[in-house]
Amino acid sequence: MRLAKIPLKKGTKVQYMSPELLFLAPSGQPHRGTVYVGFTSKGEGFDLVDFKQYITSLRTLTSYAENIAYEIFQTIEKNCNVKSLGVIVDLTARGGIQQRIQFGDDFEVVKKQIMFQV
């Protein structure tokens, strides 16, 4: 999947969050969770509509949970020139085990409540 580039001011710190992560384990059981992406712009970022479509496209992916953060990291890195890229995936508990997978640079997750206005 291709993420369309958009121009951003250099040095802009960006963080995206999507609670709609869903992909299949090799067992066929679904993994659900939240993905956080943080980076610093080198003059470009990526379009949010494309990012949403990419996250949705992962529903057809079969992967071990431990590899999903790397998969997302690699897609962003291939499509966009950024620095300090980090991906964190918080998966909902399965079998009583909670998982957090991180790949790339460390960053502190900013959690904001998603609100919709009418």
C-alpha positions as a Markdown table, in Angstrom:
| # | Residue | x | y | z |
|---|---|---|---|---|
| 1 | Met | 0.0 | 0.0 | 0.0 |
| 2 | Arg | 1.2 | 3.5 | -0.9 |
| 3 | Leu | 1.0 | 6.4 | 1.5 |
| 4 | Ala | 0.7 | 9.7 | -0.4 |
| 5 | Lys | 3.2 | 12.3 | 0.8 |
| 6 | Ile | 2.1 | 15.7 | 2.0 |
| 7 | Pro | 4.4 | 18.7 | 2.7 |
| 8 | Leu | 5.1 | 19.6 | 6.3 |
| 9 | Lys | 7.5 | 22.1 | 7.9 |
| 10 | Lys | 10.8 | 20.5 | 8.8 |
| 11 | Gly | 11.1 | 19.6 | 12.4 |
| 12 | Thr | 7.4 | 19.2 | 13.0 |
| 13 | Lys | 6.8 | 16.4 | 15.5 |
| 14 | Val | 3.8 | 14.3 | 14.5 |
| 15 | Gln | 1.9 | 11.6 | 16.4 |
| 16 | Tyr | -0.9 | 9.5 | 15.0 |
| 17 | Met | -3.1 | 7.0 | 16.8 |
| 18 | Ser | -5.7 | 4.6 | 15.5 |
| 19 | Pro | -7.7 | 2.2 | 17.8 |
| 20 | Glu | -8.9 | 0.3 | 14.7 |
| 21 | Leu | -5.9 | -2.1 | 14.3 |
| 22 | Leu | -7.1 | -5.6 | 13.3 |
| 23 | Phe | -5.1 | -8.4 | 11.7 |
| 24 | Leu | -5.1 | -12.2 | 11.9 |
| 25 | Ala | -2.7 | -14.5 | 13.8 |
| 26 | Pro | -1.4 | -17.6 | 11.9 |
| 27 | Ser | -3.9 | -19.5 | 14.0 |
| 28 | Gly | -6.7 | -17.6 | 12.3 |
| 29 | Gln | -7.7 | -15.8 | 15.5 |
| 30 | Pro | -7.9 | -12.0 | 15.3 |
| 31 | His | -5.6 | -9.5 | 17.0 |
| 32 | Arg | -7.2 | -6.2 | 17.9 |
| 33 | Gly | -5.5 | -3.1 | 19.2 |
| 34 | Thr | -4.3 | 0.4 | 19.0 |
| 35 | Val | -1.4 | 1.6 | 16.9 |
| 36 | Tyr | 0.6 | 4.8 | 17.7 |
| 37 | Val | 3.0 | 6.3 | 15.2 |
| 38 | Gly | 5.4 | 9.1 | 16.1 |
| 39 | Phe | 8.0 | 10.9 | 13.9 |
| 40 | Thr | 9.7 | 14.2 | 13.2 |
| 41 | Ser | 9.2 | 15.7 | 9.7 |
| 42 | Lys | 12.1 | 16.1 | 7.3 |
| 43 | Gly | 9.7 | 18.3 | 5.1 |
| 44 | Glu | 7.0 | 15.7 | 4.5 |
| 45 | Gly | 4.5 | 13.5 | 6.1 |
| 46 | Phe | 1.7 | 11.2 | 4.8 |
| 47 | Asp | -2.0 | 11.6 | 4.0 |
| 48 | Leu | -4.3 | 10.6 | 6.8 |
| 49 | Val | -6.9 | 9.1 | 4.4 |
| 50 | Asp | -4.2 | 6.8 | 3.0 |
| 51 | Phe | -3.0 | 5.9 | 6.5 |
| 52 | Lys | -6.6 | 5.0 | 7.5 |
| 53 | Gln | -6.9 | 2.8 | 4.4 |
| 54 | Tyr | -3.5 | 1.2 | 5.2 |
| 55 | Ile | -4.6 | 0.4 | 8.8 |
| 56 | Thr | -7.9 | -1.1 | 7.4 |
| 57 | Ser | -6.0 | -3.1 | 4.8 |
| 58 | Leu | -4.1 | -4.9 | 7.6 |
| 59 | Arg | -7.3 | -6.9 | 8.2 |
| 60 | Thr | -6.3 | -9.2 | 5.4 |
| 61 | Leu | -2.8 | -9.7 | 6.8 |
| 62 | Thr | -1.8 | -12.8 | 8.7 |
| 63 | Ser | 1.1 | -12.1 | 11.0 |
| 64 | Tyr | 2.6 | -12.9 | 14.4 |
| 65 | Ala | 1.7 | -10.1 | 16.8 |
| 66 | Glu | 5.4 | -9.5 | 17.5 |
| 67 | Asn | 6.0 | -8.5 | 13.9 |
| 68 | Ile | 3.2 | -6.1 | 13.3 |
| 69 | Ala | 5.0 | -2.9 | 14.6 |
| 70 | Tyr | 7.9 | -3.7 | 12.2 |
| 71 | Glu | 5.5 | -4.2 | 9.3 |
| 72 | Ile | 3.9 | -0.7 | 9.9 |
| 73 | Phe | 7.3 | 0.9 | 10.5 |
| 74 | Gln | 8.6 | -0.5 | 7.2 |
| 75 | Thr | 5.6 | 0.7 | 5.2 |
| 76 | Ile | 5.9 | 4.3 | 6.5 |
| 77 | Glu | 9.7 | 4.3 | 6.1 |
| 78 | Lys | 9.4 | 3.2 | 2.4 |
| 79 | Asn | 6.8 | 5.8 | 1.6 |
| 80 | Cys | 7.9 | 8.9 | 3.6 |
| 81 | Asn | 11.2 | 10.6 | 4.5 |
| 82 | Val | 11.0 | 11.2 | 8.2 |
| 83 | Lys | 13.3 | 10.9 | 11.2 |
| 84 | Ser | 12.9 | 9.5 | 14.7 |
| 85 | Leu | 10.2 | 7.2 | 13.5 |
| 86 | Gly | 8.6 | 4.9 | 16.1 |
| 87 | Val | 5.7 | 2.6 | 16.1 |
| 88 | Ile | 3.9 | 1.2 | 19.2 |
| 89 | Val | 1.2 | -1.4 | 19.0 |
| 90 | Asp | -1.0 | -2.1 | 22.1 |
| 91 | Leu | -3.0 | -5.3 | 21.6 |
| 92 | Thr | -6.1 | -6.2 | 23.6 |
| 93 | Ala | -5.5 | -9.1 | 25.9 |
| 94 | Arg | -5.8 | -12.6 | 24.5 |
| 95 | Gly | -5.7 | -15.6 | 26.9 |
| 96 | Gly | -5.1 | -13.1 | 29.8 |
| 97 | Ile | -1.9 | -11.7 | 28.2 |
| 98 | Gln | -1.6 | -8.1 | 27.3 |
| 99 | Gln | 1.0 | -7.2 | 24.6 |
| 100 | Arg | 2.8 | -3.9 | 23.7 |
| 101 | Ile | 5.1 | -4.2 | 20.7 |
| 102 | Gln | 7.4 | -1.3 | 19.8 |
| 103 | Phe | 9.8 | -0.8 | 16.8 |
| 104 | Gly | 12.0 | 2.2 | 16.0 |
| 105 | Asp | 12.6 | 5.2 | 18.2 |
| 106 | Asp | 11.1 | 5.7 | 21.6 |
| 107 | Phe | 8.4 | 8.3 | 22.1 |
| 108 | Glu | 5.9 | 9.0 | 24.8 |
| 109 | Val | 2.3 | 8.1 | 23.7 |
| 110 | Val | -0.1 | 11.0 | 24.1 |
| 111 | Lys | -3.5 | 9.5 | 24.7 |
| 112 | Lys | -6.5 | 11.7 | 23.8 |
| 113 | Gln | -10.1 | 10.7 | 23.9 |
| 114 | Ile | -11.7 | 10.4 | 20.4 |
| 115 | Met | -14.6 | 12.7 | 20.2 |
| 116 | Phe | -17.0 | 13.3 | 17.4 |
| 117 | Gln | -19.0 | 16.5 | 16.9 |
| 118 | Val | -22.4 | 16.7 | 15.3 |
